[in-house]
Structures are given as C-alpha cells and as structure tokens.
Amino acid sequence: MEKLSIVVPCYNEEDVIDIFYDKLIEITAKISDKYDYEIVFIDDGSSDKTFSKMKSLREKNSKIKIISFSRNFGKEAGIYAGLGSSVGDLVVVMDADLQHPPELILDMIKYIEEGYDTVATRRINRKGEPIFSSFCASMFYKLINKFMEIKLEEGAQDFRMMKRNVVDAILSLDEYNRFSKGIFSWVGFKCKYIEVENVKRAAGKTKWSFGSLWKYAMEGITSFTTAPLKIATIIGILVFVISTIFAFTIIIQTLILGKDVPGYASTIVSVLFMGAIQLLCVGILSEYISKMYMEIKDRPKYIIKEKRN
C-alpha cells in the first residue's frame, strides 16, 4: 500500500483547523483501500491556540506529525519543513483554511495514476478579492513571465500533489530565499493543472496584506530572474544618450546660435531626474545584494521549538 503525506503549514488557524481536519479525514477514508496517510502540520509560530489544537488532534490520531517553529518564519519555511518531514510516495501541500478543497485530492490521485508527476490547482477567477489586488496579481504574472526563463501559470496555487521524486528534487534546492511557485516550475516534470473557482476562507482572517503580497512578489522576481539588473543597465545607457544629446544641444544653442543657457528650473529638474534614476538603480542592486547576504550567512530556514512524530 502506498503512502500519502499531506503537508499543512498553519499560522493562526485556530478557527478553522478542526473543520479542516474533519473534512480531510472524510477524504482519506475514501482512499483507505489504496493509500495509507500521514498529516504533517507545521505551526509557523502561531500566537493563538493553533498549536494546542494540533496537539489535541495528535492525541486522537497517531498519523499526525507536528512541527512547531520557535517564531513565525513564513509559509515558504513551513512548506520546506513539511516536505522534508514527509515520507509518502505522494505528497500534497495545502492550506488549512479550506480555500484548497480537500475533495480535490481524489481528482489529483486520478491524474497521478494516469502518469502525471505533479497535479496542481489554478484559480480561473478571483471572486471576492479587492479589484486592486486582483489587478496587481495579474500584472505580476505578466511581468514575471516576460522576463523569466520558466513560465509561472497565472493563478497557480500552492495546493498540489507531487510524486516522491519531485519532492526530492525540490528539497535539493537548498537556497535560503525561497519562492515555491517558481521552484515548482523550475524543477520541471509532467504537470497537470486543475482549474478551480476562487473559494473564500471557511473561518478566520487572511494573513496576506498588500505589503506582504508586495514583498512576496519582489521575492519571486529577484529569485528567478536578473532582468531588473539588465533593465537598470539599459536605463543608464538611455540616460547617458539623452544627456549627451542635451549637452550638445546646449553647446550648439550657446556657441553658434547665441541663445542663453537654460536656467535654474531646467537644472533642478535634471538633477532631480538623475538622482531618481540613480536611487532606482541602487535600490535594484540592493535587492540582489541583500539576497546574496542572506545566502552567505547560511542561517537555518527555520528553528524547531517542538516536534512530534
């Protein structure tokens, strides 16, 4: 009998974790003739009763593993820790808020048995989300796919099932700055996307603010493409050409045509413009240097406070 590992990163999910567990057990019962299972809960430094509820579920079900972080290290660290702790022939990564419907696991298994290495979900709409957030998300995928060597499927979620060899390939990428959506695509393998409607949380509040989404987007861009560095170089060349043309224009107007040199206003505008360009390029360089700095320090991606197998 093959084993299915279900990896569930959690952060302040006390309102929904019991509901999620009950639905998940209903699904595992339907495949019990073919698959044994384990549930790997990762408590990402929750400040509510999430960890206590995990322990209560562990007392009822010995097939539950718990990893509790010493603080909040982020979802990427939770996914990495859960994959590393999983032992299943098939591994599912999903959220506990029921925006990733557990019943889709049955469809995922069907596609895996048809020969796919990975089965993931892709949202076909963003109903219920703010219009501005939806617009920014769409622009992010268009922008990053224009510059990346690999393609990110627009609307792709972290909810996916993978064969063991895919999981091993993901774990072999040991970088500190992780962007799982990019890593999932980078490792390759034969992937099937299941199209799903956007689902609201069953309970609780979203942990994603606009600021955290912006940070996540920047992480993805700087982790998988050097295009911003190339753009900074192109901007520098363009500004040099424009400045050269402008300088020759002033020389010609002054020495040949006898016109006055442009005054205070044009000088201030030019200085401010050049300063803005320089700060932009320095900012782009700083993003990449900060990534290098964290990689060189080689700190652990997470610290475990408590673990129960």
HELIX and SHEET records of a PDB file:
HELIX    1   1 ILE A   17  LYS A   30  1                                  14    
HELIX    2   2 THR A   50  LYS A   60  1                                  11    
HELIX    3   3 LYS A   75  SER A   85  1                                  11    
HELIX    4   4 LEU A  104  GLU A  113  1                                  10    
HELIX    5   5 ILE A  131  PHE A  147  1                                  17    
HELIX    6   6 ARG A  164  SER A  172  1                                   9    
HELIX    7   7 SER A  180  TRP A  186  1                                   7    
HELIX    8   8 PHE A  210  PHE A  224  1                                  15    
HELIX    9   9 ALA A  227  ILE A  251  1                                  25    
HELIX   10  10 ILE A  252  ILE A  256  3                                   5    
HELIX   11  11 TYR A  264  LYS A  297  1                                  34    
SHEET    1   A 8 CYS A 191  VAL A 196  0                                        
SHEET    2   A 8 THR A 118  ARG A 123  1                                        
SHEET    3   A 8 ALA A 156  LYS A 163 -1                                        
SHEET    4   A 8 LEU A  90  VAL A  93 -1                                        
SHEET    5   A 8 GLU A   2  CYS A  10  1                                        
SHEET    6   A 8 TYR A  35  ASP A  43  1                                        
SHEET    7   A 8 ILE A  64  PHE A  69  1                                        
SHEET    8   A 8 ILE A 304  ARG A 308 -1                                        
END                                                                             
